[in-house]
C-alpha cells in the first residue's frame, strides 16, 4: 500500500537527519502530508519531515524536536546540506 511505504520511509529516518516530503513520495510530495495528517502513531518521527527548502511545516514545536536531535539550522531553516538523509 502506498501510504504504508511512506510511513516506512518516515520511520527509517534516523535521529539527527531529515527527509523532504518529495523524498518520501517522489512526484507527489503532498501525498506525504496527507499520510502524516492521518497518522495517529505517537512513535512516528513526523518532525523529521521538512519542506525541500528546509522550512518547517509545524514551526517551533518541530524545531525544538529537531534541535534536541542535533539537526543543524541556518536561521529558520534546516541546513539541508548537513541534515538531509541521502537516498
N, C-alpha and C positions, 0 to 999 in steps of 0.2 A: 504494500500500500504506500502511496506517495507520501502521505503525511508521516507515516512511521519512519520512512527513510530520513526525512527532515529531522525528526525527533532524535533518531540515532546519531545523526551528524552533530546535533547540538550537544548531546550527551558526551560525545567524543572530544569536545574542545577541552583541553587541559587548563587548569588554573594558570593564570598569567598570560593567556592568549585570547584572541578574539577571532571571529569569522564574520563575514558580512551576510546580509540577507541573501544576496546573489550567490555567494559561495555555497550556501546551503540548498538553494533551489535555483540552479543556473537557468537563466531565461525567464524566470518567474519569481523575482525576489519578494513580491507582495504575498505570494503563497506562504512563504516563511512566516510573515507577520500574521497571516490568518491562522496558521498552525499554532503559533505561540499564543495568540489570543484565546484559543480554545483549549490550550493545555492546562491541566489542573494538577500537575505533578510538582509538589513543592521542592523536589530534589533536582528539577530541571535547571541547568545553569543558563537561564534565559539572558542573564546580564552579559554574557559573553558574545552576544549577537549585536552587532552595531551596523550603522549605515556605512556605505562604501567610502564616504569622506571622513569617517572616524567620529561623526557626531552620534550622540546618544538619543535613542527614542524615549527613554524613561528618565532622563535628566539626572538630578542629584542622587537619587537612590541607586541608580545604575552605576554612577561614577564612584560612589562610596564602595560598592561591592567590588568593582574592578580595581580600584586603588588598593584595597585590602589584599588583593591577589598579586599586587606588584605591576599591574598594567601601566605603562608609561603614557603620559599625556603631554601634548603640546597645546597650551591654552585650554580651550574647551573640548578639544578633540583627542581621541586616542591616537597615539603615534603609530600609525598603521605599518610603517616600515619595520618597527621593532616588535609589534604585538600581533600582527596578523599571522595566523597559522597558515603555513604553506600547504598547498594541495598534496 
